[in-house]
Amino acid sequence: MQIYNSATGKKETFVPIHEGEVGIYACGPTVYNYFHIGNARPFITFDVLRRQMEREGYKVTFVQNFTDIDDKMIRRANEEGITVKQLGDTFIEEYYKDAAALGIRKATVHPRATEHIAEIITLVQRLIDNGHAYASPSGDVYYRVSAFPGYGKLSGQSMEDRQMGASARLDVETDKENPADFVLWKAQKPGEPAWESPWGMGRPGWHIECSAMSMKYLGETFDIHCGGKDLLFPHHENEIAQSEGATGKPYVHYWMHNGFINVDGEKMSKSLGNFWTVRDISKQYDLEVVRMFMLSAHYRSPIDFSKEQIENAFNGLNRMYTARNRLLELEKNAEDKAMSEAEEQMQQRLAGYEKHFDDAMDNDMNTAEAIGAIFDLVKDANVNLNADSSKQAIAAALKSFKALTDVLGLVQKDQLEIKEEPIPEEVMKLAEERAAARKAKDWKKSDELRDAIKALGYIPEDTAQGQKIRKA
């Protein structure tokens, strides 16, 4: 498999540290709310990476954390009048619900930051002991960026860049040696949850959590670390500095980052009113359609979330479901007989589609091309398999189809759920008036109301069962 390594800026052949095994760490959510469409992309992307690695015979240890202590969580818990732990427990459960609806499998391990305080404290102390970190008089502990010459090697952001950025902000942290230094341990403020440490009561900084948890489950050096492009700096850069500063060993061999998501051509943001949580989207679309949408573009490319793109994804996924269900019906009624010569030749084509799929996936996870290989298989099956085909030939096509769609996490249900958007109250009111006008045989008013309904994007249909309203 060829992987684009963010650390080198080029595709590289994946070579595991331990033959036949691969360790992957994926940054998970901060659990203070439902996760949004931007979070969903890395969760889906790297779930597929894991599945393809397993298809190729690797034993995969896949670790995805939960950040269950940070400023946002403390603020939200205070607003809700609950503890941070209660907030975290709630949204971890909600994460699992939305992730399952997106077809995302549970990780091998889902560590929580608050359950790894001992490992975090040990790592921070190790950095202090070797001169890479220092405790301030206030009880905060900072990473000494100047002690790590390799700082910036992942992102290209130098220590000087970080110093300038930090200096340009109104920085209330006055006890740093250097504006570029970042926090490893935060001293407790009134009302905040905290844990005992050698530097007083406090809690971990964001970056140190991932270093401690990844190294606990995958070792001091592991194969692949992945996440959204937005995490490349400073989060992943700081993870490297912390981890390598503590161990003196390379932290990760391959870094993978997915591209951004825009909404209708604009960057997603709450201020623009185009901020979508996965839970919001689930009210309008089967979330498997969202998965199909995500995988229809290369994971490193930016992608635009729009109604048109979602409809395209629905149509493509529905075509897959139709083909799969047709094959299942054919198989159920097929005669158990020897394959014909034409069917034998089809077996070779099926192997070709699988090879095309694997070649695409091995080319830095080109899921868009891999989906194309599945559609080639679908077209072949639709044209060449019918009620006269042998059970063996139909079963072989189904087996190949399932092997490939399972890697992408698609076509996993009996049928794709079609969700109808609720008809607006304004339209329903006009429809009721139109029904009354028709009952009174006021055809002029009925026609006027029909036109008013059409102007709002809906069409009234008069059936034997009465008036029905559908979206135009």
N, C-alpha and C positions, 0 to 999 in steps of 0.2 A: 504493500500500500504506500502511495505517495501522499505525504501530508505537507501542507504549506505551514512552515514553522515561522511564527511571528518573530521569533528571536533572531532568525537569519534572513528573513525576507525572501525565502525561496522554498520550492517544493523539495522535500527530502524523502528518501526511502525509509519507511518506518522499520527500525530494528529494536526489538524489545530488550530490556535489561536482562530479563530472565526468559529463556526460550520457552515459547508456548504460553506465556503469561503476559498480561498487560495491566498496569495500574493507571487509572484515570481519576483525576480530581476535577470536579465541575463546581464552580461557585453557585451556591443556591440562593434562595430568597431571604430577605430580611422580613420576618413574619409579623408585620404590623398592620397588614391589609391584604386583600385579595391581590394576587400577582397580575401584572398587566401584560398586554400583548407583546411589548418589548421583551419582558422576561421570558415569555413563552418560546421565543425563537431559540435561545441557547438550550433551553430544557429539551425541546424537540430535536434540535440538531445533534446534540451529543448523546441523546438516547439512541439515535440512529447510528452514530459512530460505534457505540457499544454493541448494538445488534449486529452490525457488519463485522466487527472484530470477532464476535462469537460465531458468526457464519463461517469465518475463515479459520476457525478451530482454536482460537485463543481462549484461555481461561481469564475472564475479565473481573477485576476488582474495581467496582465503580463507586466512588465516594462523592456524595453531594451533601453539603452542609446546610444547616439552618442557622442564620444569624438571629439569635433570640435575645440579644441585649445590645441596645445602642440608643442614641439620642432620640430617634424617631419613635422607637418603641416606648421609651419612658414618657415622652410627650403624649402619645396616643393613650397609653394606659392611664395617665393622670386625667385626661379629658373624659375617659370612659368611667373613671372611678373604680378601676380594677387593678390588680397587680400586673407587673410585666410578665410574670409567668403565666397568668391566666390568659393574657392577650396572646402570648406566644403559642400556648396550647391550642387556643381557638383557631388561629390562622395556620398552624401546621396541619390541623385536621382539614381545614378548607383547602389548603394546598393539595393535599392528597386527592380530594374530590375533583378539583379542576384538572390536576395532572392526569388522573385516570381517564377523564373524559377526553383529554387530548391524546390518549394512548401512550402516555409516558410511564414506563415501568419504574417501580421503586428501585432505588440504588441498593447496592450491596450493603452499604452503611449510610445512614443519614445522621451524622453527628450534630449535636447541638452545642453551641459555644458554651452555654452555661453548665454543661455537663463535662467540660474539659478545662475547668479553671486551674486544676493542679498542673496539667501539662503546659498551659499558657504561662503560669508563674515560673515553672521550671525553665522554660525557654527564655523568658525575659531575664531571669537571674543569670542564665548562661551568657547572654549578650552583655550584661553588666560586667560579669567576671572577665570577659575577654576584651573589654574596652569598647564594644560596639554600642553600648547604651549607658545611660546615666540617670540616676534618680534626682529629681529637683527638690528644693526645700518644701514645696507644696505637697509632695507625695506623688506627683506625676512622674512617669518614667518615659524618657524619650530615646529614640534611636539616633545615634550619632552618624549622620550620613557621611561626614568627612572621613570616617573610619573604614568606609567600604569603597575602594577605588572603582569597582565595577558598576557603581550606581548609574542607571540610565541605559544600560546595555540592551534592555528589552525594548524600551519605548523611544530611545534616542533623546530623551529629556536628560540633560546634564544636571549636575548638582547646582551649577550656576543658574540654569533656567528655573530650578525649583526655588532657589534663594530669591530670585527676582520676583517670582510669583508670590511667594510668601510675604516678601517685604511690601509688595504693592497692596496687600490686604491690611485692613485694620486688625492687627493681630493682638488678641487679648492675652495670649500665652507669653508672658514676659520673662518666664524663667527658663527659656530655651537657650542653649549655647549658640545656636545658629537658627535663623528663620526656616531653613530647609529641613530641620529635624522634625520627625513625626512621632506621635504619641504611641506608646506600647501599652501603658497602664494609666488609667485615669483615676485620680484621687476622688473619693466620694464627695458629692455635694449633698446638701440637705434634702432628705426625702428620696434619694436615689437608692436602688438596690446596690449592694456591695458585698465583697468577699474579703476575708483577711488575707494579707500578703506581707512580705518583709518590708514593704514601703507604706504600710497602713491600709485601712479599708479602701477598697476601690473596685474597679471593673476593667476588663480588657479593652484595648483599642480594637478597631475593626480589622486591621491588617494582620495582627498577630494571631487572631483566631484561626485563620485559614492555614497559616504556617504550622501551627501546633497540631491541628486536626489532620491535615494532609500527611504530615510526617508520621503521625501516630499510626495511621492505617496503611500507609503505602511505603514508608521508609524515608530515610533522609534524602534519597535521590529516587525519583520515580519517572514513569514514562511520559504521561501526557497531562497537561493542565489546560483547562479550557474555560471559556466564559465569553461574555459580550465584549465587543471592542471598547466599550466605555470603561471597562475595568482594567484595560492595559496599563494606564497610568492614572492615578498613582498606585492603585491597589496591587496589581500584579508586580509592578516594579518594586514596591515595598516588601512584598512577600519574598522576592528573590534576595533582597538586601538582608532581611531578617534571617532567613533560612540559611543562606550561604555564610552570612556573618557568624552564625552560631556553629555551623558544622564544618566550614571550610571545604565543603563538597559541592559539586553542581546540584542544584535543587531539582530542576526539571529538564528533560531532554527535548520535548516538543511542546510548544505553546500554540494553541488554536483559539482563534477569536472570530466570532460571527459578526456580520455587518449590522447596520442599524435598520430600524423600521420607521418609515414615514407613514402618515395617515393622509390620504388624498393629496399627496405631494408636499405635505408640510411636516416638519418635525413634531412628534407627539409631545404635547404639553398640556397641563391642566389649564393654563392661562388661555390657550387657544380653544379650549372646549372640545378637543379631539383626543382626550385621554381615555383609553378603553381598557378596562380590566377584562380578563378572560371570563369572569362571571357575567359581566355585562353582555359580552358577545354570545354567551351560551343561551341567552334569552331569544336570540334571533337565528342562530345557526347551530347545527350539529357541529361540535368542536372537532370532529374528525375532518371536516371541511377546512378548518383553520390549519390543521396539520398538513393537509394536502397543499394548501396555499403556501405554507412555509417551505415545503420541500420542492416546490415547483421552480424555485430559483436557487442558484448556488449560495451556499451558506455565507460566503464572504462578501457577497454583493449586497448593496442596499436593496431594500424591498419596500414596495408601496402598498399599504393596506387600504383597499377601497372596495366598495360594493361590487364594482365590475370584476375586480380580481377574485373576490370571494365567489361570485357567481360562476366564473370560469373554473375555479377549483371544484365547486359543487358539480358542474357538468362533467368534468373529467373523472371525478371520483364516482359519480353515479354510473358512468359508463363502465367503470371497473366492476361495480356491484352487479350491474345488469349482466355482464359477461360471466362473472363467477356464478351467479344464480342460475343462469342458463346451463352452464356446464354441470352444476349439481343436479338439475332436473334431467339432463340428458343421461348422466351417469346412473341415476336411479332407475331409468327405464331401458338402459342399453343391454344388448345381448353380450354374454360372456363368450367371446369367440376370439380366434387368432387375429392379430393385426394384419391389415392389408399392406401391400407394398407402399402405397401412398402414406399410410399411417406410420410405417417404419421410417420413412423419409422425414416425417414430421418430428419424430423423436430427435433427429439430428438438428432440426431447426430449433426445437425447444432448448437443447443444449447450447445452441448459438445465442439465444436470447439471454440465457443465464450468464453466459460468458460476457456478452455485451453489458449486462447489468453490473457484473463484478468488475469489469474493466472501468466502467464509469465510476463506481464507488471507490475503486482503488486509485482513481485520479483525483485525489483530494476531495473525496465525498461529493462527486458531481451528481446530486440527487435528481436534478432536472433531466439529465441524460438517462439516468437509471429508470425514471418514470417512462421515458420514451421507449425503453426496451420492453417494459411491461405492456405498453400499448401495442407494440409490434406483436407480442405474444397474443394479446386479445384479438387483434385483427385476424391473425392466422387461425385462431380457434373458431372465431365467428364464421369465417369463410369455409373452413375445411372439416369441421366437426358438426355432425347432425344426428338425427334419429337412427341413421343406418350405421353410425360409427361404433367401433367396438368399445366395450367398457374399459378395456386396458388403455386404449388411446386417450379416451376422455379423462381417465384417472391420472394419466401421465401429465396432461395439460394442466389439470387442477393442481397437481403436486408442484409443478414448476411455478404456476401462478401464485400459489400460497407461499412458497419459499421466498419469492421476491417481495410480495406485498407484506409479509411478516417482518422483513428487515426494515421496511419503511414504516411499519406500524399502521398500515392501511388495510381497509376491507376486513375489519376485525369483528363485525357484527352481522346479524342476519340481514339487516336492511339499513340503509342510510335514513336517518330521521329527517323528515322535511318539516320545518317549523314555519307556521304561518304567522306573519306579523299581525298584531291586533288591528282591526279596522278603527280608524280615528272616530271619536265621538261625533264630530261634525258631519262626517260622511254617513254615519248610522242615522243621525237625525234627519238628514236629507232623504235617505232611503225610506225611512218611516213615512215621511210626508209624501213621497212618491207613491208608496203602496196605498196610502189613503186616497190620493188623487185618482189612481187607477180604479180603486174600488168605487169611487164616486163617478167614474167614467169621464173625469176631467182630463182629456188626453193632452190638451195644450199645456196644462200645468205639469203633467207627467213628463212631457218631453223637455220642458224647461229644467225640471229637477234632474232629469237624466243628464242633461248637458252640464249642469252644475256639479254633479257627482264626477263626471268624466274630467272636468277641469281640475279636480282635486286628485286625479290619478287613479280613479277606480271606475269599474264598469258594472252597471246593473244588468243582470240577466234574468229574464222572466221564464221560469220553468214550471212544470206541472206541480212541483212542490212549493211554488211561490217564488218570490224575488230573492235572488242570490247576488251578493256583492263580491267581486274579485278585483285584485290589483291589476292595473293596466299593464 
